[in-house]
Amino acid sequence: MTRSAVECLNECRSNLGPAPRSFDFLDKRRYARIPRPEWIAAAEPLQEILRQQNTLLREGRLVWASLVQANELLFRPGDHDHPSTVIYSPDTAAFDDDPDRLRGIARALYALKGTGQEDAALAAFSRTLASEMEYEMRMRVPQSLAGDAEVYCTDIIVSRRHLPDGVLRSPLFPLIIHPEKTAMTMMLPSRYWPNELIEAERPPA
Protein backbone atom coordinates (compact mmCIF):
# COMPACT_ATOMS: atom_id res chain seq x y z
CA MET A 1 0.00 0.00 0.00
CA THR A 2 1.24 3.46 -0.87
CA ARG A 3 -0.47 4.98 2.16
CA SER A 4 -0.22 3.97 5.79
CA ALA A 5 -2.51 1.30 7.21
CA VAL A 6 -4.33 3.80 9.40
CA GLU A 7 -4.96 6.08 6.40
CA CYS A 8 -6.53 3.19 4.50
CA LEU A 9 -8.67 2.17 7.47
CA ASN A 10 -9.78 5.76 8.04
CA GLU A 11 -10.85 5.99 4.40
CA CYS A 12 -12.96 2.86 4.95
CA ARG A 13 -14.55 4.59 7.94
CA SER A 14 -15.24 7.71 5.90
CA ASN A 15 -16.71 5.70 3.02
CA LEU A 16 -19.00 3.75 5.35
CA GLY A 17 -20.04 6.90 7.17
CA PRO A 18 -20.84 7.67 10.80
CA ALA A 19 -23.36 5.65 12.81
CA PRO A 20 -26.29 5.36 12.80
CA ARG A 21 -26.28 4.62 9.06
CA SER A 22 -29.11 4.08 6.65
CA PHE A 23 -28.95 1.94 3.52
CA ASP A 24 -31.16 1.81 0.49
CA PHE A 25 -33.32 -1.29 0.90
CA LEU A 26 -32.39 -2.85 -2.43
CA ASP A 27 -28.70 -2.03 -1.98
CA LYS A 28 -28.66 -3.66 1.43
CA ARG A 29 -30.57 -6.71 0.27
CA ARG A 30 -28.60 -7.22 -2.95
CA TYR A 31 -25.13 -6.28 -1.73
CA ALA A 32 -24.39 -5.23 1.85
CA ARG A 33 -26.20 -8.08 3.59
CA ILE A 34 -24.69 -11.56 3.71
CA PRO A 35 -27.08 -13.93 1.90
CA ARG A 36 -28.18 -17.04 3.81
CA PRO A 37 -25.86 -19.93 2.83
CA GLU A 38 -27.39 -23.35 2.23
CA TRP A 39 -25.07 -24.93 4.81
CA ILE A 40 -25.97 -22.53 7.64
CA ALA A 41 -28.54 -24.89 9.21
CA ALA A 42 -25.65 -27.11 10.36
CA ALA A 43 -23.72 -24.17 11.83
CA GLU A 44 -25.99 -22.71 14.50
CA PRO A 45 -23.44 -20.24 15.99
CA LEU A 46 -22.95 -18.63 12.59
CA GLN A 47 -26.68 -18.06 12.15
CA GLU A 48 -26.43 -15.32 14.76
CA ILE A 49 -24.21 -13.35 12.35
CA LEU A 50 -27.11 -13.22 9.90
CA ARG A 51 -29.44 -12.06 12.66
CA GLN A 52 -27.04 -9.32 13.81
CA GLN A 53 -25.76 -8.02 10.48
CA ASN A 54 -28.28 -5.17 10.28
CA THR A 55 -27.06 -3.91 13.65
CA LEU A 56 -23.44 -4.21 12.54
CA LEU A 57 -24.03 -2.36 9.28
CA ARG A 58 -26.08 0.36 10.94
CA GLU A 59 -24.09 0.94 14.14
CA GLY A 60 -20.80 -0.96 14.04
CA ARG A 61 -17.27 0.41 13.90
CA LEU A 62 -14.24 -0.67 11.90
CA VAL A 63 -11.02 -2.39 12.94
CA TRP A 64 -8.44 -4.51 11.16
CA ALA A 65 -8.94 -8.27 11.02
CA SER A 66 -6.26 -10.82 10.25
CA LEU A 67 -7.11 -14.18 8.76
CA VAL A 68 -6.20 -17.23 10.84
CA GLN A 69 -7.69 -19.83 8.53
CA ALA A 70 -10.39 -20.06 5.86
CA ASN A 71 -12.19 -22.65 3.83
CA GLU A 72 -9.79 -23.34 0.97
CA LEU A 73 -12.58 -22.87 -1.58
CA LEU A 74 -12.51 -19.12 -0.88
CA PHE A 75 -9.03 -18.88 -2.41
CA ARG A 76 -10.33 -19.73 -5.87
CA PRO A 77 -13.37 -18.63 -7.91
CA GLY A 78 -16.68 -20.15 -6.91
CA ASP A 79 -20.35 -19.53 -6.29
CA HIS A 80 -20.66 -20.20 -2.56
CA ASP A 81 -19.84 -18.34 0.65
CA HIS A 82 -17.83 -20.05 3.40
CA PRO A 83 -16.76 -19.55 7.04
CA SER A 84 -13.36 -18.27 8.11
CA THR A 85 -11.57 -17.69 11.38
CA VAL A 86 -10.08 -14.25 12.08
CA ILE A 87 -8.61 -12.25 14.92
CA TYR A 88 -9.16 -8.58 15.72
CA SER A 89 -8.76 -6.07 18.50
CA PRO A 90 -11.11 -3.30 19.64
CA ASP A 91 -7.97 -1.37 20.65
CA THR A 92 -7.66 0.95 17.68
CA ALA A 93 -4.68 2.79 19.15
CA ALA A 94 -2.63 -0.40 19.21
CA PHE A 95 -3.48 -1.85 15.78
CA ASP A 96 -4.88 0.78 13.40
CA ASP A 97 -1.42 1.56 12.05
CA ASP A 98 0.16 -1.82 12.81
CA PRO A 99 -2.01 -4.62 11.35
CA ASP A 100 1.16 -6.65 10.72
CA ARG A 101 1.37 -7.14 14.48
CA LEU A 102 -2.09 -8.66 14.30
CA ARG A 103 -0.92 -10.85 11.42
CA GLY A 104 1.93 -12.19 13.54
CA ILE A 105 -0.50 -13.19 16.29
CA ALA A 106 -2.71 -14.91 13.70
CA ARG A 107 0.24 -16.97 12.44
CA ALA A 108 1.10 -18.00 15.99
CA LEU A 109 -2.49 -19.10 16.56
CA TYR A 110 -2.61 -21.13 13.36
CA ALA A 111 0.60 -22.90 14.38
CA LEU A 112 -1.33 -24.34 17.35
CA LYS A 113 -3.81 -26.14 15.11
CA GLY A 114 -4.05 -29.83 15.99
CA THR A 115 -1.05 -29.74 18.34
CA GLY A 116 -0.85 -31.05 21.88
CA GLN A 117 -0.87 -28.22 24.42
CA GLU A 118 -0.62 -28.44 28.19
CA ASP A 119 -1.96 -24.93 28.69
CA ALA A 120 -5.78 -25.11 28.75
CA ALA A 121 -6.33 -21.90 26.78
CA LEU A 122 -3.88 -22.89 24.05
CA ALA A 123 -5.35 -26.39 23.94
CA ALA A 124 -8.81 -24.90 23.36
CA PHE A 125 -7.54 -23.00 20.33
CA SER A 126 -5.72 -26.06 19.03
CA ARG A 127 -8.91 -28.11 19.22
CA THR A 128 -11.21 -25.44 17.79
CA LEU A 129 -8.98 -24.67 14.81
CA ALA A 130 -8.62 -28.37 14.01
CA SER A 131 -12.38 -28.95 14.08
CA GLU A 132 -14.45 -28.38 10.94
CA MET A 133 -17.74 -28.20 12.83
CA GLU A 134 -16.87 -26.29 16.00
CA TYR A 135 -17.41 -22.54 15.85
CA GLU A 136 -16.45 -20.01 18.50
CA MET A 137 -17.29 -16.35 18.82
CA ARG A 138 -15.06 -13.81 20.52
CA MET A 139 -12.52 -16.07 22.22
CA ARG A 140 -9.89 -14.01 24.03
CA VAL A 141 -6.42 -14.75 22.66
CA PRO A 142 -4.10 -15.72 25.55
CA GLN A 143 -1.50 -13.23 26.76
CA SER A 144 1.23 -15.71 25.86
CA LEU A 145 0.46 -14.88 22.22
CA ALA A 146 -1.11 -11.41 22.34
CA GLY A 147 0.91 -9.86 25.16
CA ASP A 148 -1.00 -7.08 26.89
CA ALA A 149 -3.13 -6.43 23.81
CA GLU A 150 -6.86 -7.17 23.87
CA VAL A 151 -7.22 -9.55 20.94
CA TYR A 152 -10.14 -11.83 20.08
CA CYS A 153 -10.56 -14.78 17.77
CA THR A 154 -13.90 -15.32 16.06
CA ASP A 155 -15.57 -17.03 13.12
CA ILE A 156 -17.18 -15.04 10.32
CA ILE A 157 -19.03 -15.74 7.09
CA VAL A 158 -17.05 -14.55 4.08
CA SER A 159 -19.47 -13.51 1.35
CA ARG A 160 -18.00 -13.54 -2.13
CA ARG A 161 -20.10 -10.50 -3.07
CA HIS A 162 -18.05 -8.55 -0.51
CA LEU A 163 -14.67 -9.52 -2.00
CA PRO A 164 -13.00 -7.86 -5.00
CA ASP A 165 -13.40 -10.39 -7.83
CA GLY A 166 -15.08 -12.79 -5.41
CA VAL A 167 -11.84 -14.42 -4.23
CA LEU A 168 -10.06 -14.10 -0.87
CA ARG A 169 -6.38 -13.24 -1.33
CA SER A 170 -5.21 -10.83 1.37
CA PRO A 171 -4.91 -11.95 5.01
CA LEU A 172 -5.83 -8.45 6.25
CA PHE A 173 -9.14 -6.65 5.76
CA PRO A 174 -11.50 -4.27 7.58
CA LEU A 175 -13.97 -5.87 10.00
CA ILE A 176 -17.20 -4.43 11.42
CA ILE A 177 -17.59 -4.95 15.17
CA HIS A 178 -20.06 -3.75 17.79
CA PRO A 179 -19.01 -5.42 21.06
CA GLU A 180 -21.45 -3.36 23.12
CA LYS A 181 -24.36 -5.14 21.43
CA THR A 182 -23.08 -8.37 19.90
CA ALA A 183 -20.13 -10.74 19.74
CA MET A 184 -20.79 -11.18 16.02
CA THR A 185 -18.66 -9.50 13.37
CA MET A 186 -18.61 -9.23 9.59
CA MET A 187 -16.21 -8.21 6.83
CA LEU A 188 -16.67 -4.69 5.52
CA PRO A 189 -17.98 -5.05 1.94
CA SER A 190 -15.25 -4.08 -0.53
CA ARG A 191 -17.41 -1.34 -2.06
CA TYR A 192 -16.26 0.74 0.93
CA TRP A 193 -12.56 -0.12 0.60
CA PRO A 194 -9.93 2.27 -0.82
CA ASN A 195 -8.21 1.29 -4.05
CA GLU A 196 -5.07 0.16 -2.20
CA LEU A 197 -6.96 -2.60 -0.41
CA ILE A 198 -8.84 -3.63 -3.51
CA GLU A 199 -5.63 -3.95 -5.51
CA ALA A 200 -4.04 -5.95 -2.69
CA GLU A 201 -6.83 -8.49 -3.16
CA ARG A 202 -6.13 -8.86 -6.86
CA PRO A 203 -3.38 -11.07 -8.34
CA PRO A 204 -0.49 -9.37 -10.15
CA ALA A 205 -1.01 -8.89 -13.88
C-alpha positions, 0 to 999 in steps of 0.5 A: 500500500502506498499509504499507511494502514491507518490512512486506508482504514480511516478511508474505509470509515469515511466511506462507510459513514458515521453511525447510525447509518441508513442503507437503500433497501435494495442495496442492502438486500442485494449487496451489503447483507450476507445472503443465507448460505445453504449450509448454515442450518448445520452451523448454528453459531454462525446463524447469529451473524445473519441475525445481527448483520443489520445492527453491525451495518447500521451501528458498528465500527471498523477495525483490522482483522487478520485471517487465521484460517479459511475454507480453501474454496474461498481462495479460488473462484466459486459460487458459494460463501464459506466460514473463516476464522479471524482475529481482531482487536477493539484497541484501535490505538494499538493496531490501526497503524500496525495490522502486521502485528495482528498478522503475527499473532494470527500466524502464531495461533494457526501454528497451534492447530491440531497440536498437543498443548498443556496450557488449557487456553492454548489447547482450546484454540488447538482443538477449535482450529482443528475442528471443521464443525466447532465454531467459536465467537469472541474467544480471548487470545491468551496473553502468551500470544497477544501480550498485553493487547486485547485480541479476540478470535472469532468465526465469520461468514465470508461472502463472495459478493463482498470480495474484490473479484469474489476471491479471498487473497489478502490476510488483512481486511476491515472488519465491522464490530459492535461489542457493546451489542453483539459478539458477532462480526462481519467483513466490511464489503469491498465497495467501501474499501480504498483502491489500495486494499482492492488492488491488494486483493487482486493477483499481479497482472 
